Amino acid sequence: MAVLGAQLVFSLIVFSFLQKLSCFYSFGRWLIAGRLVRYLHPSDDELRKAAGLQSNGHVKGKGKRYDNRKGGNNKEVKEETFTVPRSTPISLDTTKVEAIDLIHLHYYEEYLWIVDFAISALVVYILTEIYYVFGNANEMNISIIWCLLAIGFCARILISQTVAYFKAEDGGERILIVTFGFFCLVLAMAVLVVDENVLEFGLEAGYKNFSDGATLLLQKEGVESAGPVHFITFKIILAFVCAIIGGLMTFPGLRMSKLHLDTLKYSKENPAKQVLLHFNFILPYILLFLWVKPIGRDILCGLNWRITTKVFNESVFDNFRIVVFAVLCVLRLILLPTHVQSHLNSAYEKVEGIRKESGRISNVEIKKMVARVFYFVSVVIIQYIVPVIILLFMAFLYKTLGGYSWSGTFGESVENYVNSFRKESSHSSNVTMSANKTRTILDEAENLSVAFSDLRAVFTPLFYRGILSFLTWWTCAAWTMAMTFGLYYHTRAEA
């Protein structure tokens, strides 16, 4: 039995090609470069003219666009500080966001890397899944590794941003992360005691299968053990993992709610777009309800005695939940420029907001207020897109490790045909190996195959279904809870 087989070489070749291609054509750069408009801060002469002050004629710059690209760090020109009334009517020029404007922004390289890697991993995953359907069914599906890598890189970016927020001394970010983390810890403990007939994760059945398999393996190796930890201890460990996930999802959820409200404000004259934006925002909530058995499976699969219409078979329903994650990811990518543009528009709103205040403000503060919006855009994009990428690849892991089949979406006849085809290809592969085997290589392969077989007996698809179903659902739940809190804060507390 081959452990990895030809799909390892195939996936590496495809991934290397896609990574080389990204140097010349980046999907992440294409999403935002040339599609967005940013505001330029006014020059000192424009501020003096707007405020009716005498112009200082000896200072000549190279233009606002040059100053904005350099970040105002031109050492040859000494910036003079002066104040203007806050009620001064200030006009802001606009320009398209080009790729050269984004290079020096913090987290921009991380954004390009994660988006391009996710696209490459997605292509490799799709091609590997196609190979796995028609190839040797005994091979380990290498697409699992690409999904884990994508999730790991996304988690690394979220951790770095959370650490940066946690180190801030002058804001309430640290206490907010800790508070939301403890809230998620308590809520996760409450969710984990809910009956399986309400929230169908399959954790109990999956862990029992894992515990029995681990006990048999230890007995086979001659190790006296009562098995893994108790199920209650396992739930407590899982609850702390949920608290960490909740802390990481705090600011992405808050950011998403702010972007949603701002985007709706700029789309008042387009009802169709508003409907699409509302659907984009509530789709994660719909996903959560698909795991509530009386609402999801019982109604859509016709298991409730009051429901006469059967929308899905149970195998199709499992795949349907995974497909909805893919729809969410595609929809978020389509609407990414719209949401990011709403963030860039906040520069104009801030300038208009200071006109309602009394007193004076310095020219440096005005420039920083406008420029800070654009300098923060990479962080906003990461907080918008990274949670969706995590959910997408977690759903793919749930499908692959859980033993689900895409062919089940098209009915039992198609699934049976694909399974029979896979058995025939697996049988022919074993015959070829036995005819052309080399003794030493075969011995090593057999030993490795036995080790993998023992691990598969412990980490079964039933166990993966339970743990990945819960973690995928909880990641989405923590994200939506943060969005809900942010929606309340921005609509009620700031009103």
Secondary structure, DSSP 8 states (H G I E B T S, - for coil): --SSTHHHHHHHHHHHHHHHHHTT--HHHHHHTTT-EEEE---HHHHHHHHT----TT---S-HHHHHHTTT--TTS-----EEETT-----EEEE--HHHHTTSTTHHHHHHHHHHHHHHHHHHHHHHHHHHHS-TTS--THHHHHHHHHHHHHHHHHHHHHHHHH-SSSSHHHHHHHHHHHHHHHHHHHHTS-TTTB---HHHHHHHHHHHHHHHHHHTT-----S--HHHHHHHHHHHHHHHHHHTHHHHHHHHHHHHHHHHTTTT-HHHHHHHHHHHHHHHHHHHTTBTTTTHHHHTT-STT-------HHHHHHHHHHHHHHHHHHHHHTHHHHHHHHHTHHHHHHHHHTTS-SEEEHHHHHHHHHHHHHTHHHHHHHHHHHHHHHHHHHHHHHHHTT--GGGGG-HHHHHHHHHHHHHHHHHHHHHHHHS--HHHHHHHHHHHHHHHHHHHHS-HHHHHHHHHHHHHHHHHHHHHHHHHHHHIIIIIT-
